[in-house]
Amino acid sequence: MFEMFKKILNRILIPQQIHTLREMRKLCYKYLYTHDLAKQAMVFNSDKWDSHRYISHYVEHFHKLRDRKLRILEIGAGGYRDSYSGGNSLRMWKGCFSKSMIYSIDIYNKESLQEKRIKIFQGSQADEIFLKDIGNQIGPLDIIIDDGSHIVSHVLASFKTLFPFLKDGGIYVIEDTQTSYWPSFGGNSEGLNNFSTSMDFFKSLADGLNYQEFLRPNYTPSYFDKHVIAVYFYHNIIFIYKGQNNEGSNMVENGKFTWYPF
């Protein structure tokens, strides 16, 4: 019945009228499904819900934040070289986080995609000076999402530069981590613990969570050791939580072992 109705409309309406109806439908869905991230992804045609299957993870980690006034940065506006294409995920975040400001950076000029509560900067995610300038302008941030080039060196450069601009309690997300295993993106599928890829680096953060248990007297904790409090690994996506990792050791008290593994 619905398909028949569409055919009738296509016969009696001019293209401009059909376009107007589609835009009205989008607006209706937008307000009907405010805060429903899966529906927002479908309405704005974000690839995070179908081909990548990330939405369920985003819902799990973001649902408690949706009513807050946040500053969200997504690396990569989408649409590649076409200045008028992309912005799907940015509009999805805007629809779900109705009180938040959405920022993005892209290597190409995407000013045409800007709208109320969406601002896009042009520059490279591997440019430390550019990233620090943006961080100083719009930070501190509550959420950072890397959906940029997915090149290993770019992913690591962005994380190491932008993570300090994240608030305590903030979340840093890295999408499409499969490229860590692909040589064309600077990855490697052979030596999985040689610390040359993005996954190698992010796996090391799990050890850093427990740096206070290291039996290495001269070990100096890194910034990430002291400020990463949780790491969630899923298929092709990682969620990293920031905070103060200073709970202390469970192994030693007053120079004596208080717990034994045997």
Backbone torsions as a table, in degrees:
resi	resn	phi	psi	omega
1	MET	NA	-44.2	-178.7
2	PHE	-63.1	-42.7	-179.8
3	GLU	-64.7	-37.4	178.1
4	MET	-63.8	-41.8	179.1
5	PHE	-62.3	-40.0	178.0
6	LYS	-62.9	-40.5	-180.0
7	LYS	-64.6	-39.8	178.8
8	ILE	-63.4	-45.6	179.3
9	LEU	-61.3	-39.5	-180.0
10	ASN	-64.1	-27.2	180.0
11	ARG	-81.2	-34.1	-171.9
12	ILE	-100.6	-12.6	-178.3
13	LEU	-110.2	150.2	174.6
14	ILE	-82.0	160.7	-176.9
15	PRO	-53.3	-39.1	-179.1
16	GLN	-64.0	-37.3	178.6
17	GLN	-68.7	-38.7	177.9
18	ILE	-64.2	-42.3	177.7
19	HIS	-60.6	-42.2	-179.9
20	THR	-62.8	-41.6	177.9
21	LEU	-62.1	-41.1	179.8
22	ARG	-64.5	-40.8	178.9
23	GLU	-66.4	-37.9	177.0
24	MET	-64.5	-38.9	178.5
25	ARG	-63.6	-41.5	178.4
26	LYS	-60.4	-43.3	179.8
27	LEU	-62.8	-41.3	178.8
28	CYS	-61.4	-46.8	179.1
29	TYR	-63.4	-38.7	-178.1
30	LYS	-57.3	-45.7	-176.3
31	TYR	-85.2	-27.4	175.9
32	LEU	-67.9	-35.7	-173.6
33	TYR	-112.7	29.6	174.5
34	THR	-54.9	132.5	-178.4
35	HIS	79.7	-11.4	176.5
36	ASP	-88.6	97.4	-171.2
37	LEU	-63.8	-39.1	-179.7
38	ALA	-62.7	-44.6	179.1
39	LYS	-66.9	-39.8	178.2
40	GLN	-61.8	-39.9	178.9
41	ALA	-62.7	-39.4	178.8
42	MET	-68.5	-44.3	-178.6
43	VAL	-60.2	-44.0	-175.7
44	PHE	-95.5	8.3	173.4
45	ASN	58.1	42.9	175.8
46	SER	-80.8	136.3	-179.1
47	ASP	-75.2	1.7	-179.7
48	LYS	-72.2	-16.4	-175.0
49	TRP	-102.2	-21.8	-176.3
50	ASP	-109.2	-76.7	-174.4
51	SER	-65.7	-32.2	-177.7
52	HIS	-95.6	-24.1	177.4
53	ARG	58.6	41.4	179.9
54	TYR	-91.8	-18.5	-168.8
55	ILE	-58.3	-40.9	-178.6
56	SER	-60.3	-35.7	178.2
57	HIS	-72.3	-39.8	177.1
58	TYR	-63.1	-41.4	178.9
59	VAL	-60.5	-44.6	-178.2
60	GLU	-60.9	-40.8	-174.0
61	HIS	-91.9	-22.9	-173.3
62	PHE	-106.4	-12.4	-169.4
63	HIS	-61.4	-29.8	-179.2
64	LYS	-77.6	-10.6	-175.4
65	LEU	-100.8	-7.0	-166.2
66	ARG	-64.4	-25.9	-178.8
67	ASP	-93.7	2.6	-177.8
68	ARG	-90.4	160.7	176.5
69	LYS	-92.1	101.9	-171.3
70	LEU	-115.3	164.8	169.6
71	ARG	-115.4	114.4	-174.3
72	ILE	-117.7	130.0	177.8
73	LEU	-118.0	125.4	172.9
74	GLU	-114.4	125.8	175.6
75	ILE	-81.3	120.0	-178.2
76	GLY	97.8	111.7	179.5
77	ALA	-88.9	-17.8	-179.0
78	GLY	90.4	167.3	178.2
79	GLY	88.9	-1.3	177.9
80	TYR	52.8	-131.8	-172.2
81	ARG	-74.1	-20.4	-177.0
82	ASP	-71.6	114.5	-176.3
83	SER	-64.5	-19.3	-176.3
84	TYR	-105.1	2.8	179.0
85	SER	-107.9	150.9	179.5
86	GLY	109.6	-166.2	178.8
87	GLY	82.3	1.4	-177.0
88	ASN	-59.5	-49.5	-178.8
89	SER	-69.4	-33.6	178.8
90	LEU	-62.5	-42.4	178.5
91	ARG	-69.1	-32.5	175.7
92	MET	-63.0	-46.8	178.5
93	TRP	-62.8	-40.5	178.8
94	LYS	-61.4	-41.6	-179.9
95	GLY	-68.1	-37.4	-177.7
96	CYS	-78.3	-42.0	179.9
97	PHE	-101.3	81.3	-168.6
98	SER	-69.6	-12.0	179.9
99	LYS	-110.2	5.3	-170.9
100	SER	-103.9	159.3	174.3
101	MET	-99.7	130.8	-177.4
102	ILE	-108.7	123.9	177.8
103	TYR	-115.7	157.0	175.7
104	SER	-150.0	157.1	169.9
105	ILE	-127.3	147.1	179.6
106	ASP	-151.3	147.5	-179.3
107	ILE	-67.7	-23.8	179.6
108	TYR	-103.4	160.4	178.8
109	ASN	-72.2	114.5	-178.4
110	LYS	-121.9	27.4	-178.3
111	GLU	-58.9	-30.2	-177.7
112	SER	-64.7	-18.0	-178.5
113	LEU	-90.1	-5.1	-178.3
114	GLN	-70.0	148.1	175.6
115	GLU	-156.0	-178.2	179.8
116	LYS	-56.2	126.5	179.7
117	ARG	74.1	10.8	172.2
118	ILE	-130.3	119.4	178.7
119	LYS	-127.8	134.4	-175.1
120	ILE	-123.7	131.3	177.5
121	PHE	-106.7	145.9	178.1
122	GLN	-99.5	128.1	178.4
123	GLY	167.4	173.4	-177.2
124	SER	-92.3	139.0	177.4
125	GLN	-72.8	-7.6	177.6
126	ALA	-98.5	0.0	-178.1
127	ASP	-92.5	102.9	-174.9
128	GLU	-61.1	-40.7	-178.9
129	ILE	-64.2	-45.5	178.5
130	PHE	-60.6	-46.6	-178.1
131	LEU	-63.2	-41.9	179.4
132	LYS	-65.1	-37.9	177.9
133	ASP	-63.1	-43.8	178.3
134	ILE	-65.2	-43.4	178.7
135	GLY	-58.9	-40.5	178.5
136	ASN	-69.2	-30.9	-179.9
137	GLN	-73.7	-45.0	-169.0
138	ILE	-112.1	-10.5	-178.1
139	GLY	-78.6	173.3	-2.3
140	PRO	-72.9	151.7	-173.6
141	LEU	-105.9	153.7	178.7
142	ASP	-98.0	-34.6	-179.2
143	ILE	-141.0	135.1	172.0
144	ILE	-126.9	131.9	-178.6
145	ILE	-125.0	122.3	178.6
146	ASP	-97.5	101.0	172.9
147	ASP	-124.7	45.9	-174.9
148	GLY	-92.8	-126.9	-174.4
149	SER	-73.7	-26.3	-176.7
150	HIS	68.2	10.8	173.0
151	ILE	-74.3	133.2	-172.4
152	VAL	-51.8	-49.7	-177.4
153	SER	-64.1	-33.9	178.9
154	HIS	-69.9	-42.8	-180.0
155	VAL	-59.4	-46.1	-177.7
156	LEU	-69.9	-39.3	179.1
157	ALA	-63.0	-42.8	179.8
158	SER	-64.3	-45.9	-177.4
159	PHE	-63.4	-47.6	-176.1
160	LYS	-65.6	-29.1	-179.8
161	THR	-86.2	-41.0	-171.8
162	LEU	-89.9	-26.1	-177.6
163	PHE	-55.6	-39.2	176.8
164	PRO	-62.4	-20.0	178.5
165	PHE	-85.4	-1.6	178.7
166	LEU	-83.7	138.9	177.0
167	LYS	-69.5	157.5	167.1
168	ASP	-61.5	133.8	-174.4
169	GLY	91.4	-6.2	-180.0
170	GLY	-79.3	168.6	-176.1
171	ILE	-129.4	131.5	175.0
172	TYR	-112.2	126.5	-176.1
173	VAL	-116.3	134.4	174.3
174	ILE	-117.7	118.7	179.3
175	GLU	-95.1	162.0	172.5
176	ASP	55.8	48.1	-179.3
177	THR	-72.5	-2.9	175.9
178	GLN	-60.5	-25.6	-179.0
179	THR	-67.5	-15.0	176.5
180	SER	-63.4	-18.4	-178.5
181	TYR	-104.1	0.0	-174.4
182	TRP	-107.6	118.0	-179.0
183	PRO	-56.1	-32.2	-178.1
184	SER	-65.4	-17.4	177.4
185	PHE	-108.1	8.9	-178.4
186	GLY	90.6	13.3	-177.8
187	GLY	-94.4	-174.1	-176.1
188	ASN	-158.1	128.3	178.1
189	SER	-101.6	-3.1	-174.5
190	GLU	-91.7	-66.3	179.8
191	GLY	-91.7	101.6	-172.3
192	LEU	-86.3	-1.5	178.6
193	ASN	-133.9	38.7	-177.9
194	ASN	-102.7	6.9	175.4
195	PHE	57.8	33.0	178.1
196	SER	-108.5	-4.8	-175.8
197	THR	-122.6	169.6	179.8
198	SER	-65.3	-41.1	179.0
199	MET	-63.9	-37.4	175.6
200	ASP	-57.9	-45.5	-178.5
201	PHE	-64.4	-47.0	-175.9
202	PHE	-70.5	-30.2	174.1
203	LYS	-65.0	-33.2	179.7
204	SER	-66.8	-23.1	177.6
205	LEU	-64.3	-28.9	178.2
206	ALA	-65.1	-39.1	174.3
207	ASP	-66.2	-39.3	-179.3
208	GLY	-60.8	-26.8	176.0
209	LEU	-57.3	-29.1	-174.5
210	ASN	-111.6	26.5	-175.6
211	TYR	-60.2	-26.6	-179.0
212	GLN	-72.4	-9.3	177.4
213	GLU	-98.8	-4.8	-178.5
214	PHE	-63.9	133.0	174.5
215	LEU	-90.2	60.2	-179.2
216	ARG	-132.7	92.2	-172.6
217	PRO	-52.6	-33.1	-174.8
218	ASN	-100.4	12.8	-177.4
219	TYR	-70.5	131.1	176.8
220	THR	-105.6	114.6	-177.8
221	PRO	-65.4	141.4	178.3
222	SER	-80.7	171.7	175.9
223	TYR	-57.4	-39.7	-177.0
224	PHE	-73.0	-35.6	173.5
225	ASP	-54.6	-43.3	-173.2
226	LYS	-84.1	-14.8	-172.8
227	HIS	-124.8	-3.4	173.1
228	VAL	-96.1	124.6	-177.0
229	ILE	-113.9	-10.0	176.5
230	ALA	-164.3	143.7	176.8
231	VAL	-134.1	124.5	179.5
232	TYR	-114.5	118.1	178.6
233	PHE	-102.1	129.6	173.2
234	TYR	-130.0	176.8	177.9
235	HIS	-61.3	109.9	174.9
236	ASN	68.6	14.5	178.4
237	ILE	-151.5	143.0	-178.7
238	ILE	-129.2	139.4	174.2
239	PHE	-116.5	124.5	-178.6
240	ILE	-120.3	124.8	-178.2
241	TYR	-99.3	139.4	179.7
242	LYS	-104.6	145.3	177.0
243	GLY	-178.6	-159.9	179.3
244	GLN	-104.0	106.3	-178.6
245	ASN	-88.6	78.2	-173.8
246	ASN	-137.7	37.9	-177.6
247	GLU	-70.5	-19.7	-176.6
248	GLY	90.8	173.3	-176.4
249	SER	-88.9	144.9	174.6
250	ASN	-95.6	-3.6	-173.8
251	MET	-94.1	-41.2	-171.5
252	VAL	-120.0	133.7	176.8
253	GLU	-139.8	121.5	-178.0
254	ASN	56.1	36.4	177.0
255	GLY	78.8	4.9	-178.9
256	LYS	-122.2	148.0	176.2
257	PHE	-74.4	129.0	-179.3
258	THR	-105.6	-5.2	179.3
259	TRP	-147.7	141.0	-178.3
260	TYR	-122.6	138.4	-179.4
261	PRO	-80.9	10.9	-178.5
262	PHE	-152.1	NA	NA
